[in-house]
Amino acid sequence: MTVSIGVAQLAEQVDEDFTSLLKRADLAMYQAKEQGRNRVKIIAV
């Protein structure tokens, strides 16, 4: 079993809705999987 995690970091001054934030976290997860399993990928704004 392997785990890949996507994290989307939101800066205080950025106005972003929950759906957009969730989509970016999902994108980060798939990028982590492409880099090899058992990874964490962080996307920051």
mmJSON file of the N, C-alpha and C atoms, coordinates in Angstrom:
{"data_MODEL":{"atom_site":{
"group_PDB":["ATOM","ATOM","ATOM","ATOM","ATOM","ATOM","ATOM","ATOM","ATOM","ATOM","ATOM","ATOM","ATOM","ATOM","ATOM","ATOM","ATOM","ATOM","ATOM","ATOM","ATOM","ATOM","ATOM","ATOM","ATOM","ATOM","ATOM","ATOM","ATOM","ATOM","ATOM","ATOM","ATOM","ATOM","ATOM","ATOM","ATOM","ATOM","ATOM","ATOM","ATOM","ATOM","ATOM","ATOM","ATOM","ATOM","ATOM","ATOM","ATOM","ATOM","ATOM","ATOM","ATOM","ATOM","ATOM","ATOM","ATOM","ATOM","ATOM","ATOM","ATOM","ATOM","ATOM","ATOM","ATOM","ATOM","ATOM","ATOM","ATOM","ATOM","ATOM","ATOM","ATOM","ATOM","ATOM","ATOM","ATOM","ATOM","ATOM","ATOM","ATOM","ATOM","ATOM","ATOM","ATOM","ATOM","ATOM","ATOM","ATOM","ATOM","ATOM","ATOM","ATOM","ATOM","ATOM","ATOM","ATOM","ATOM","ATOM","ATOM","ATOM","ATOM","ATOM","ATOM","ATOM","ATOM","ATOM","ATOM","ATOM","ATOM","ATOM","ATOM","ATOM","ATOM","ATOM","ATOM","ATOM","ATOM","ATOM","ATOM","ATOM","ATOM","ATOM","ATOM","ATOM","ATOM","ATOM","ATOM","ATOM","ATOM","ATOM","ATOM","ATOM","ATOM","ATOM"],
"id":[1,2,3,4,5,6,7,8,9,10,11,12,13,14,15,16,17,18,19,20,21,22,23,24,25,26,27,28,29,30,31,32,33,34,35,36,37,38,39,40,41,42,43,44,45,46,47,48,49,50,51,52,53,54,55,56,57,58,59,60,61,62,63,64,65,66,67,68,69,70,71,72,73,74,75,76,77,78,79,80,81,82,83,84,85,86,87,88,89,90,91,92,93,94,95,96,97,98,99,100,101,102,103,104,105,106,107,108,109,110,111,112,113,114,115,116,117,118,119,120,121,122,123,124,125,126,127,128,129,130,131,132,133,134,135],
"type_symbol":["N","C","C","N","C","C","N","C","C","N","C","C","N","C","C","N","C","C","N","C","C","N","C","C","N","C","C","N","C","C","N","C","C","N","C","C","N","C","C","N","C","C","N","C","C","N","C","C","N","C","C","N","C","C","N","C","C","N","C","C","N","C","C","N","C","C","N","C","C","N","C","C","N","C","C","N","C","C","N","C","C","N","C","C","N","C","C","N","C","C","N","C","C","N","C","C","N","C","C","N","C","C","N","C","C","N","C","C","N","C","C","N","C","C","N","C","C","N","C","C","N","C","C","N","C","C","N","C","C","N","C","C","N","C","C"],
"label_atom_id":["N","CA","C","N","CA","C","N","CA","C","N","CA","C","N","CA","C","N","CA","C","N","CA","C","N","CA","C","N","CA","C","N","CA","C","N","CA","C","N","CA","C","N","CA","C","N","CA","C","N","CA","C","N","CA","C","N","CA","C","N","CA","C","N","CA","C","N","CA","C","N","CA","C","N","CA","C","N","CA","C","N","CA","C","N","CA","C","N","CA","C","N","CA","C","N","CA","C","N","CA","C","N","CA","C","N","CA","C","N","CA","C","N","CA","C","N","CA","C","N","CA","C","N","CA","C","N","CA","C","N","CA","C","N","CA","C","N","CA","C","N","CA","C","N","CA","C","N","CA","C","N","CA","C","N","CA","C"],
"label_alt_id":[null,null,null,null,null,null,null,null,null,null,null,null,null,null,null,null,null,null,null,null,null,null,null,null,null,null,null,null,null,null,null,null,null,null,null,null,null,null,null,null,null,null,null,null,null,null,null,null,null,null,null,null,null,null,null,null,null,null,null,null,null,null,null,null,null,null,null,null,null,null,null,null,null,null,null,null,null,null,null,null,null,null,null,null,null,null,null,null,null,null,null,null,null,null,null,null,null,null,null,null,null,null,null,null,null,null,null,null,null,null,null,null,null,null,null,null,null,null,null,null,null,null,null,null,null,null,null,null,null,null,null,null,null,null,null],
"label_comp_id":["MET","MET","MET","THR","THR","THR","VAL","VAL","VAL","SER","SER","SER","ILE","ILE","ILE","GLY","GLY","GLY","VAL","VAL","VAL","ALA","ALA","ALA","GLN","GLN","GLN","LEU","LEU","LEU","ALA","ALA","ALA","GLU","GLU","GLU","GLN","GLN","GLN","VAL","VAL","VAL","ASP","ASP","ASP","GLU","GLU","GLU","ASP","ASP","ASP","PHE","PHE","PHE","THR","THR","THR","SER","SER","SER","LEU","LEU","LEU","LEU","LEU","LEU","LYS","LYS","LYS","ARG","ARG","ARG","ALA","ALA","ALA","ASP","ASP","ASP","LEU","LEU","LEU","ALA","ALA","ALA","MET","MET","MET","TYR","TYR","TYR","GLN","GLN","GLN","ALA","ALA","ALA","LYS","LYS","LYS","GLU","GLU","GLU","GLN","GLN","GLN","GLY","GLY","GLY","ARG","ARG","ARG","ASN","ASN","ASN","ARG","ARG","ARG","VAL","VAL","VAL","LYS","LYS","LYS","ILE","ILE","ILE","ILE","ILE","ILE","ALA","ALA","ALA","VAL","VAL","VAL"],
"label_asym_id":["A","A","A","A","A","A","A","A","A","A","A","A","A","A","A","A","A","A","A","A","A","A","A","A","A","A","A","A","A","A","A","A","A","A","A","A","A","A","A","A","A","A","A","A","A","A","A","A","A","A","A","A","A","A","A","A","A","A","A","A","A","A","A","A","A","A","A","A","A","A","A","A","A","A","A","A","A","A","A","A","A","A","A","A","A","A","A","A","A","A","A","A","A","A","A","A","A","A","A","A","A","A","A","A","A","A","A","A","A","A","A","A","A","A","A","A","A","A","A","A","A","A","A","A","A","A","A","A","A","A","A","A","A","A","A"],
"label_entity_id":["1","1","1","1","1","1","1","1","1","1","1","1","1","1","1","1","1","1","1","1","1","1","1","1","1","1","1","1","1","1","1","1","1","1","1","1","1","1","1","1","1","1","1","1","1","1","1","1","1","1","1","1","1","1","1","1","1","1","1","1","1","1","1","1","1","1","1","1","1","1","1","1","1","1","1","1","1","1","1","1","1","1","1","1","1","1","1","1","1","1","1","1","1","1","1","1","1","1","1","1","1","1","1","1","1","1","1","1","1","1","1","1","1","1","1","1","1","1","1","1","1","1","1","1","1","1","1","1","1","1","1","1","1","1","1"],
"label_seq_id":[1,1,1,2,2,2,3,3,3,4,4,4,5,5,5,6,6,6,7,7,7,8,8,8,9,9,9,10,10,10,11,11,11,12,12,12,13,13,13,14,14,14,15,15,15,16,16,16,17,17,17,18,18,18,19,19,19,20,20,20,21,21,21,22,22,22,23,23,23,24,24,24,25,25,25,26,26,26,27,27,27,28,28,28,29,29,29,30,30,30,31,31,31,32,32,32,33,33,33,34,34,34,35,35,35,36,36,36,37,37,37,38,38,38,39,39,39,40,40,40,41,41,41,42,42,42,43,43,43,44,44,44,45,45,45],
"pdbx_PDB_ins_code":[null,null,null,null,null,null,null,null,null,null,null,null,null,null,null,null,null,null,null,null,null,null,null,null,null,null,null,null,null,null,null,null,null,null,null,null,null,null,null,null,null,null,null,null,null,null,null,null,null,null,null,null,null,null,null,null,null,null,null,null,null,null,null,null,null,null,null,null,null,null,null,null,null,null,null,null,null,null,null,null,null,null,null,null,null,null,null,null,null,null,null,null,null,null,null,null,null,null,null,null,null,null,null,null,null,null,null,null,null,null,null,null,null,null,null,null,null,null,null,null,null,null,null,null,null,null,null,null,null,null,null,null,null,null,null],
"Cartn_x":[0.841,0.0,0.895,0.527,1.28,0.33,0.907,0.105,0.742,-0.071,0.357,-0.595,-0.034,-0.848,-0.602,-1.676,-1.584,-2.051,-1.276,-1.595,-1.618,-2.668,-2.75,-2.709,-1.678,-1.505,-2.124,-2.845,-3.538,-2.984,-2.479,-1.993,-3.182,-3.008,-4.113,-4.68,-3.844,-4.297,-4.946,-4.965,-5.548,-7.004,-7.879,-9.305,-9.635,-9.827,-10.09,-11.201,-12.13,-13.218,-12.763,-13.555,-13.214,-13.056,-13.904,-13.841,-12.517,-12.061,-10.776,-9.619,-9.685,-8.643,-8.584,-9.743,-9.814,-9.282,-9.574,-9.064,-7.546,-6.965,-5.509,-4.876,-5.522,-5.016,-5.074,-6.133,-6.275,-5.181,-4.923,-3.852,-2.508,-2.262,-1.014,-0.88,-1.985,-1.945,-1.532,-2.103,-1.757,-0.32,0.187,1.591,2.493,2.088,2.861,2.893,1.778,1.731,2.629,2.675,3.525,5.005,5.37,6.765,7.202,6.284,6.591,5.753,5.261,4.354,5.029,4.219,4.678,5.31,4.643,5.147,4.108,4.604,3.748,4.117,3.126,3.336,2.586,3.28,2.662,2.624,1.441,1.269,0.904,1.688,1.43,1.053,0.23,-0.17,0.605],
"Cartn_y":[-1.161,0.0,1.235,2.215,3.472,4.647,5.764,6.967,8.135,8.891,10.138,11.222,12.348,13.419,14.71,15.428,16.744,17.794,18.864,19.937,21.247,22.016,23.35,24.361,25.173,26.173,27.474,28.129,29.37,30.513,31.54,32.726,33.56,34.297,35.078,36.108,36.724,37.794,37.305,35.987,35.443,35.087,35.56,35.271,34.118,32.933,31.747,30.949,30.43,29.652,28.221,27.513,26.163,25.204,25.308,24.411,24.557,25.774,26.003,25.465,25.657,25.166,23.638,22.998,21.539,21.013,21.704,21.3,21.378,22.418,22.537,21.443,21.08,19.988,18.667,18.467,17.256,17.201,18.334,18.416,18.081,18.6,18.32,16.831,16.178,14.74,13.957,14.296,13.588,13.868,15.068,15.359,14.513,14.337,13.5,12.059,11.553,10.186,10.024,11.037,10.97,10.934,11.569,11.624,10.33,9.445,8.195,8.126,6.971,6.821,7.217,7.329,7.713,9.094,10.043,11.416,12.393,13.561,14.689,15.83,16.442,17.569,18.765,19.887,21.099,22.149,22.709,23.81,25.04,26.092,27.311,28.441,29.329,30.507,31.689],
"Cartn_z":[0.0,0.0,0.0,-0.804,-0.873,-0.67,-0.306,-0.065,-0.801,-1.508,-2.132,-1.652,-1.224,-0.642,-1.408,-1.69,-2.306,-1.328,-1.199,-0.265,-1.034,-0.858,-1.453,-0.321,-0.32,0.718,0.249,1.111,0.769,1.605,0.936,1.631,2.093,3.161,3.736,2.769,1.963,1.086,-0.203,-0.437,-1.652,-1.403,-2.276,-2.16,-3.105,-2.546,-3.352,-2.679,-3.481,-2.895,-2.602,-1.832,-1.392,-2.562,-3.577,-4.729,-5.461,-5.678,-6.354,-5.527,-4.231,-3.339,-3.38,-3.375,-3.437,-4.772,-5.864,-7.179,-7.219,-6.609,-6.584,-5.729,-4.624,-3.792,-4.551,-5.309,-6.121,-7.191,-7.841,-8.826,-8.186,-6.995,-6.285,-5.987,-5.637,-5.356,-6.6,-7.75,-8.978,-9.399,-9.13,-9.403,-8.506,-7.252,-6.33,-6.827,-7.325,-7.851,-9.071,-9.934,-11.121,-10.759,-9.65,-9.211,-8.536,-8.301,-7.607,-6.348,-6.06,-4.918,-3.6,-2.566,-1.223,-1.218,-1.825,-1.909,-1.375,-1.02,-0.667,-1.601,-2.229,-3.136,-2.573,-2.417,-1.882,-2.975,-3.2,-4.13,-3.31,-3.426,-2.671,-3.631,-3.14,-3.918,-3.418],
"occupancy":[1.0,1.0,1.0,1.0,1.0,1.0,1.0,1.0,1.0,1.0,1.0,1.0,1.0,1.0,1.0,1.0,1.0,1.0,1.0,1.0,1.0,1.0,1.0,1.0,1.0,1.0,1.0,1.0,1.0,1.0,1.0,1.0,1.0,1.0,1.0,1.0,1.0,1.0,1.0,1.0,1.0,1.0,1.0,1.0,1.0,1.0,1.0,1.0,1.0,1.0,1.0,1.0,1.0,1.0,1.0,1.0,1.0,1.0,1.0,1.0,1.0,1.0,1.0,1.0,1.0,1.0,1.0,1.0,1.0,1.0,1.0,1.0,1.0,1.0,1.0,1.0,1.0,1.0,1.0,1.0,1.0,1.0,1.0,1.0,1.0,1.0,1.0,1.0,1.0,1.0,1.0,1.0,1.0,1.0,1.0,1.0,1.0,1.0,1.0,1.0,1.0,1.0,1.0,1.0,1.0,1.0,1.0,1.0,1.0,1.0,1.0,1.0,1.0,1.0,1.0,1.0,1.0,1.0,1.0,1.0,1.0,1.0,1.0,1.0,1.0,1.0,1.0,1.0,1.0,1.0,1.0,1.0,1.0,1.0,1.0],
"B_iso_or_equiv":[0.0,0.0,0.0,0.0,0.0,0.0,0.0,0.0,0.0,0.0,0.0,0.0,0.0,0.0,0.0,0.0,0.0,0.0,0.0,0.0,0.0,0.0,0.0,0.0,0.0,0.0,0.0,0.0,0.0,0.0,0.0,0.0,0.0,0.0,0.0,0.0,0.0,0.0,0.0,0.0,0.0,0.0,0.0,0.0,0.0,0.0,0.0,0.0,0.0,0.0,0.0,0.0,0.0,0.0,0.0,0.0,0.0,0.0,0.0,0.0,0.0,0.0,0.0,0.0,0.0,0.0,0.0,0.0,0.0,0.0,0.0,0.0,0.0,0.0,0.0,0.0,0.0,0.0,0.0,0.0,0.0,0.0,0.0,0.0,0.0,0.0,0.0,0.0,0.0,0.0,0.0,0.0,0.0,0.0,0.0,0.0,0.0,0.0,0.0,0.0,0.0,0.0,0.0,0.0,0.0,0.0,0.0,0.0,0.0,0.0,0.0,0.0,0.0,0.0,0.0,0.0,0.0,0.0,0.0,0.0,0.0,0.0,0.0,0.0,0.0,0.0,0.0,0.0,0.0,0.0,0.0,0.0,0.0,0.0,0.0],
"pdbx_formal_charge":[null,null,null,null,null,null,null,null,null,null,null,null,null,null,null,null,null,null,null,null,null,null,null,null,null,null,null,null,null,null,null,null,null,null,null,null,null,null,null,null,null,null,null,null,null,null,null,null,null,null,null,null,null,null,null,null,null,null,null,null,null,null,null,null,null,null,null,null,null,null,null,null,null,null,null,null,null,null,null,null,null,null,null,null,null,null,null,null,null,null,null,null,null,null,null,null,null,null,null,null,null,null,null,null,null,null,null,null,null,null,null,null,null,null,null,null,null,null,null,null,null,null,null,null,null,null,null,null,null,null,null,null,null,null,null],
"auth_seq_id":[1,1,1,2,2,2,3,3,3,4,4,4,5,5,5,6,6,6,7,7,7,8,8,8,9,9,9,10,10,10,11,11,11,12,12,12,13,13,13,14,14,14,15,15,15,16,16,16,17,17,17,18,18,18,19,19,19,20,20,20,21,21,21,22,22,22,23,23,23,24,24,24,25,25,25,26,26,26,27,27,27,28,28,28,29,29,29,30,30,30,31,31,31,32,32,32,33,33,33,34,34,34,35,35,35,36,36,36,37,37,37,38,38,38,39,39,39,40,40,40,41,41,41,42,42,42,43,43,43,44,44,44,45,45,45],
"auth_comp_id":["MET","MET","MET","THR","THR","THR","VAL","VAL","VAL","SER","SER","SER","ILE","ILE","ILE","GLY","GLY","GLY","VAL","VAL","VAL","ALA","ALA","ALA","GLN","GLN","GLN","LEU","LEU","LEU","ALA","ALA","ALA","GLU","GLU","GLU","GLN","GLN","GLN","VAL","VAL","VAL","ASP","ASP","ASP","GLU","GLU","GLU","ASP","ASP","ASP","PHE","PHE","PHE","THR","THR","THR","SER","SER","SER","LEU","LEU","LEU","LEU","LEU","LEU","LYS","LYS","LYS","ARG","ARG","ARG","ALA","ALA","ALA","ASP","ASP","ASP","LEU","LEU","LEU","ALA","ALA","ALA","MET","MET","MET","TYR","TYR","TYR","GLN","GLN","GLN","ALA","ALA","ALA","LYS","LYS","LYS","GLU","GLU","GLU","GLN","GLN","GLN","GLY","GLY","GLY","ARG","ARG","ARG","ASN","ASN","ASN","ARG","ARG","ARG","VAL","VAL","VAL","LYS","LYS","LYS","ILE","ILE","ILE","ILE","ILE","ILE","ALA","ALA","ALA","VAL","VAL","VAL"],
"auth_asym_id":["A","A","A","A","A","A","A","A","A","A","A","A","A","A","A","A","A","A","A","A","A","A","A","A","A","A","A","A","A","A","A","A","A","A","A","A","A","A","A","A","A","A","A","A","A","A","A","A","A","A","A","A","A","A","A","A","A","A","A","A","A","A","A","A","A","A","A","A","A","A","A","A","A","A","A","A","A","A","A","A","A","A","A","A","A","A","A","A","A","A","A","A","A","A","A","A","A","A","A","A","A","A","A","A","A","A","A","A","A","A","A","A","A","A","A","A","A","A","A","A","A","A","A","A","A","A","A","A","A","A","A","A","A","A","A"],
"auth_atom_id":["N","CA","C","N","CA","C","N","CA","C","N","CA","C","N","CA","C","N","CA","C","N","CA","C","N","CA","C","N","CA","C","N","CA","C","N","CA","C","N","CA","C","N","CA","C","N","CA","C","N","CA","C","N","CA","C","N","CA","C","N","CA","C","N","CA","C","N","CA","C","N","CA","C","N","CA","C","N","CA","C","N","CA","C","N","CA","C","N","CA","C","N","CA","C","N","CA","C","N","CA","C","N","CA","C","N","CA","C","N","CA","C","N","CA","C","N","CA","C","N","CA","C","N","CA","C","N","CA","C","N","CA","C","N","CA","C","N","CA","C","N","CA","C","N","CA","C","N","CA","C","N","CA","C","N","CA","C"],
"pdbx_PDB_model_num":[1,1,1,1,1,1,1,1,1,1,1,1,1,1,1,1,1,1,1,1,1,1,1,1,1,1,1,1,1,1,1,1,1,1,1,1,1,1,1,1,1,1,1,1,1,1,1,1,1,1,1,1,1,1,1,1,1,1,1,1,1,1,1,1,1,1,1,1,1,1,1,1,1,1,1,1,1,1,1,1,1,1,1,1,1,1,1,1,1,1,1,1,1,1,1,1,1,1,1,1,1,1,1,1,1,1,1,1,1,1,1,1,1,1,1,1,1,1,1,1,1,1,1,1,1,1,1,1,1,1,1,1,1,1,1]
}}}
